[in-house]
Amino acid sequence: MKTIHELKAMKRVSRIAMITAYDACFARMAEAAGIDMILVGDSGANVVLGYASTREIGMDEMLIFVGAVRRGAPNTHVVADMPWRSDVDVPTALHNARRFMQAGANSVKIEGAPLEILYALEKEGIPVVGHLGLLPQTATSFKQAGQTPQEAAQTLADAIAVAKAGAFAIVLEHVPDSLGALVAQRIADVPIIGIGAGNAVDGQVLVLHDALGMHPFRQPPFAKKFVDIYTQGVDALRRYAEFVRT
């Protein structure tokens, strides 16, 4: 398992490959493939539980997911996504982050720039991954973030502040390529992991179900599909049904 120091050092020598997972089976596959970091994302609300919003998942479900991923990938760095309002204030954030660490997480991810909470987690010795750009928990629109000069400047300022507050990596979601490149360049010692942030960042993260083509509907514009598991799976199950009936 890569240490925090090794992951940070990858900014200078390689790119970080991060994927989401929510159960032991897919976590085992990710580890076998040599994935650097597994994110147990609150996106499990959408892709696993069928909810319309990430706000509809809570700590109880996320703790189950984190434990399952840890059992499936015992030798991979696991990041637990702090779900909606699980980090509403410092005491709540500390309590829930500790629960994630006890469940097997190596670090937690927090959306936005709640600096007081980030400093508190740093003081507690809980590693943190930041998340800037498009913030699904609070977004009113899922259009690309950081398009205006003012938005871009604020994103850069937030990234610098989040890094200073102790985040060892930052996920940067759905921003212009130029902004992704600028943030990665200006923050010298913290890897910037993009999801729709261009190729000049220090790593990439995708939702596993997008990467494996497990949806029959349109994927986000930045979600590259590496295989069409949905079509193959439906075909296999159809052949299974025919086998049973004959």
C-alpha positions as CSV (number, residue, x, y, z in Angstrom):
1,M,0.0,0.0,0.0
2,K,1.4,3.4,-1.0
3,T,2.0,5.8,1.9
4,I,0.8,9.4,2.0
5,H,4.5,10.4,1.4
6,E,4.7,8.1,-1.6
7,L,1.4,9.3,-3.1
8,K,2.5,13.0,-2.7
9,A,5.9,12.1,-4.3
10,M,4.1,10.7,-7.4
11,K,3.4,14.3,-8.4
12,R,7.0,14.6,-9.5
13,V,7.4,11.2,-11.1
14,S,4.1,9.6,-12.2
15,R,0.4,10.1,-12.3
16,I,-2.0,8.7,-9.7
17,A,-4.7,6.3,-10.9
18,M,-7.8,6.5,-8.6
19,I,-11.1,4.7,-9.2
20,T,-14.3,4.5,-7.1
21,A,-15.5,1.2,-5.6
22,Y,-18.3,0.3,-3.2
23,D,-18.0,-3.4,-2.6
24,A,-15.4,-6.1,-2.0
25,C,-15.6,-7.6,-5.5
26,F,-14.8,-4.5,-7.4
27,A,-12.3,-3.4,-4.8
28,R,-10.5,-6.7,-5.3
29,M,-10.4,-6.1,-9.1
30,A,-9.1,-2.6,-8.6
31,E,-6.3,-3.8,-6.4
32,A,-5.4,-6.6,-8.8
33,A,-5.2,-4.0,-11.6
34,G,-2.7,-1.9,-9.6
35,I,-4.9,1.1,-8.9
36,D,-3.2,3.5,-6.6
37,M,-6.2,4.8,-4.6
38,I,-9.8,3.6,-4.3
39,L,-12.4,6.3,-3.5
40,V,-15.4,5.0,-1.7
41,G,-17.5,7.9,-3.1
42,D,-20.9,9.2,-2.1
43,S,-21.6,8.6,-5.8
44,G,-22.6,5.2,-4.5
45,A,-25.9,6.8,-3.8
46,N,-26.4,7.1,-7.6
47,V,-24.7,4.1,-9.1
48,V,-25.3,1.5,-6.4
49,L,-28.4,2.6,-4.5
50,G,-30.3,4.2,-7.3
51,Y,-30.9,7.6,-5.7
52,A,-31.0,10.8,-7.8
53,S,-28.6,12.8,-5.6
54,T,-25.5,12.1,-3.5
55,R,-27.3,13.9,-0.7
56,E,-29.4,10.9,-0.1
57,I,-26.7,8.6,1.2
58,G,-25.5,8.8,4.9
59,M,-22.9,7.5,7.2
60,D,-24.5,4.2,7.8
61,E,-24.4,3.2,4.2
62,M,-21.0,4.7,3.6
63,L,-19.5,2.8,6.6
64,I,-20.8,-0.5,5.1
65,F,-19.2,0.4,1.7
66,V,-15.9,1.4,3.3
67,G,-15.7,-1.8,5.3
68,A,-16.5,-3.9,2.2
69,V,-13.8,-2.1,0.1
70,R,-11.2,-2.5,2.7
71,R,-11.9,-6.3,2.9
72,G,-11.6,-6.5,-0.9
73,A,-8.5,-4.4,-1.2
74,P,-6.4,-4.8,1.9
75,N,-3.3,-3.4,0.3
76,T,-4.6,-0.3,-1.5
77,H,-5.1,3.3,-0.1
78,V,-8.8,3.7,0.6
79,V,-10.4,7.2,0.7
80,A,-13.8,7.6,2.4
81,D,-16.0,10.3,1.0
82,M,-17.6,12.4,3.8
83,P,-21.3,12.4,2.8
84,W,-23.7,15.3,2.9
85,R,-23.7,17.1,6.3
86,S,-21.4,14.5,7.9
87,D,-18.9,17.3,8.2
88,V,-21.3,20.1,9.1
89,D,-19.1,21.4,12.0
90,V,-15.8,20.4,13.6
91,P,-17.1,18.0,16.3
92,T,-19.3,16.2,13.7
93,A,-16.6,16.0,11.2
94,L,-14.1,14.6,13.7
95,H,-16.5,12.0,15.0
96,N,-17.5,10.8,11.5
97,A,-13.9,10.8,10.2
98,R,-12.8,8.7,13.1
99,R,-15.6,6.2,12.3
100,F,-14.4,6.0,8.7
101,M,-10.8,5.3,9.9
102,Q,-12.0,2.6,12.3
103,A,-13.9,1.0,9.4
104,G,-10.7,0.7,7.4
105,A,-10.2,4.0,5.5
106,N,-6.8,5.5,5.1
107,S,-8.1,9.0,4.5
108,V,-11.3,11.0,4.1
109,K,-12.4,13.3,1.3
110,I,-14.2,16.6,2.0
111,E,-15.9,18.9,-0.6
112,G,-15.2,22.6,-0.6
113,A,-12.8,24.6,1.6
114,P,-14.1,24.3,5.2
115,L,-10.6,25.4,6.5
116,E,-11.5,25.1,10.2
117,I,-12.5,21.5,9.7
118,L,-9.5,20.7,7.6
119,Y,-7.1,22.1,10.2
120,A,-8.9,20.1,13.0
121,L,-8.6,16.9,11.0
122,E,-4.9,17.6,10.3
123,K,-4.3,18.2,14.1
124,E,-6.1,14.9,14.8
125,G,-3.8,13.1,12.4
126,I,-6.5,12.1,9.9
127,P,-5.3,12.4,6.3
128,V,-7.6,14.5,4.1
129,V,-8.2,14.7,0.3
130,G,-9.8,17.9,-0.8
131,H,-12.4,18.3,-3.5
132,L,-12.8,21.5,-5.5
133,G,-14.4,22.6,-8.8
134,L,-17.8,21.1,-9.3
135,L,-19.1,20.1,-5.9
136,P,-22.0,17.6,-6.3
137,Q,-23.2,17.8,-2.7
138,T,-24.0,21.5,-3.1
139,A,-24.1,22.2,-6.8
140,T,-27.3,23.7,-8.3
141,S,-26.0,23.1,-11.8
142,F,-23.7,20.3,-13.1
143,K,-22.2,22.5,-15.8
144,Q,-18.5,23.0,-15.9
145,A,-17.2,25.0,-12.9
146,G,-14.5,27.7,-13.0
147,Q,-15.4,29.1,-16.4
148,T,-15.3,32.9,-15.5
149,P,-12.1,34.6,-14.4
150,Q,-13.6,35.2,-11.0
151,E,-14.6,31.5,-10.5
152,A,-11.2,30.4,-11.7
153,A,-9.4,32.7,-9.3
154,Q,-11.6,31.5,-6.4
155,T,-10.9,27.9,-7.3
156,L,-7.1,28.5,-7.3
157,A,-7.3,30.4,-4.0
158,D,-9.3,27.6,-2.4
159,A,-6.9,25.0,-3.7
160,I,-3.9,26.9,-2.2
161,A,-5.8,27.3,1.1
162,V,-6.9,23.6,1.2
163,A,-3.3,22.5,0.6
164,K,-2.0,24.8,3.3
165,A,-4.6,23.4,5.7
166,G,-3.1,19.9,5.3
167,A,-4.8,18.1,2.4
168,F,-2.3,15.7,0.9
169,A,-4.2,15.5,-2.4
170,I,-7.0,17.5,-4.1
171,V,-9.7,16.2,-6.5
172,L,-10.5,18.8,-9.1
173,E,-13.8,18.1,-10.9
174,H,-15.2,19.4,-14.2
175,V,-13.2,22.6,-14.7
176,P,-11.5,24.0,-17.9
177,D,-8.3,22.2,-18.8
178,S,-6.4,25.5,-18.4
179,L,-7.6,25.8,-14.8
180,G,-6.6,22.3,-14.1
181,A,-3.1,22.9,-15.4
182,L,-2.8,26.2,-13.5
183,V,-3.8,24.6,-10.2
184,A,-1.4,21.7,-10.7
185,Q,1.4,24.0,-11.5
186,R,0.8,26.5,-8.7
187,I,0.6,23.8,-5.9
188,A,4.0,22.3,-6.0
189,D,3.7,19.5,-3.4
190,V,0.1,18.3,-3.4
191,P,-1.1,16.1,-6.3
192,I,-4.1,17.4,-8.2
193,I,-6.4,14.5,-9.2
194,G,-8.7,15.5,-12.0
195,I,-12.1,14.3,-13.1
196,G,-12.8,16.3,-16.1
197,A,-9.9,18.7,-15.4
198,G,-7.7,18.1,-18.4
199,N,-4.4,16.1,-18.9
200,A,-2.0,18.4,-17.2
201,V,-3.1,17.4,-13.7
202,D,-1.3,14.8,-11.5
203,G,-3.8,12.0,-11.7
204,Q,-7.3,11.0,-12.7
205,V,-10.3,9.5,-10.9
206,L,-13.3,8.0,-12.5
207,V,-16.5,6.4,-11.2
208,L,-15.9,2.6,-11.7
209,H,-19.4,2.1,-13.3
210,D,-18.6,4.8,-15.9
211,A,-15.1,3.4,-16.7
212,L,-16.6,-0.1,-17.1
213,G,-19.6,1.0,-19.1
214,M,-22.2,-0.3,-16.7
215,H,-24.9,2.3,-17.5
216,P,-27.4,2.1,-20.4
217,F,-27.7,5.9,-20.3
218,R,-25.4,8.8,-21.3
219,Q,-22.3,9.3,-19.2
220,P,-20.7,12.6,-18.1
221,P,-18.7,14.1,-21.0
222,F,-15.4,13.5,-19.1
223,A,-16.1,9.9,-18.3
224,K,-14.1,7.6,-20.6
225,K,-15.6,4.2,-21.1
226,F,-13.0,1.4,-21.4
227,V,-15.4,-1.5,-21.8
228,D,-19.1,-2.0,-22.3
229,I,-20.0,-4.2,-19.4
230,Y,-23.7,-3.3,-19.6
231,T,-24.2,-4.8,-23.1
232,Q,-22.0,-7.8,-22.4
233,G,-23.7,-8.4,-19.1
234,V,-27.2,-8.2,-20.5
235,D,-26.2,-10.6,-23.3
236,A,-24.7,-13.1,-20.8
237,L,-27.8,-13.0,-18.6
238,R,-30.0,-13.4,-21.7
239,R,-28.0,-16.5,-22.6
240,Y,-28.3,-17.8,-19.0
241,A,-32.1,-17.4,-19.1
242,E,-32.3,-19.3,-22.4
243,F,-30.1,-22.0,-20.9
244,V,-32.4,-22.4,-17.9
245,R,-35.5,-22.5,-20.1
246,T,-34.1,-25.1,-22.5
